[in-house]
Amino acid sequence: MIVDGDEHMRKRPIGPLVIALQSLGIAAEAPTGCPPVTISGQGHFGTGRVEIDAGLSSQYVSAL
């Protein structure tokens, strides 16, 4: 699945969110550090504690 946005969204950094998703075992990548994000579903994701740097935006926390 590819999650994308408009031109404005493609300039917003989302690296911390991608890293948090990866820490859950989700195959996610955003080569530019901004959308689009490619997510390869596996039917499940890991559990446990997730730490995320919300310094750039508190929306990362909401997204998880």
Buried (B, 14 or more C-beta within 10 A) or exposed (E): EEEEBEEEEEEEBBBBBBBBBEBBEBEBEBEEEBBBBBBEEEEEEEEEEEEBEBEEBEEBBEEE
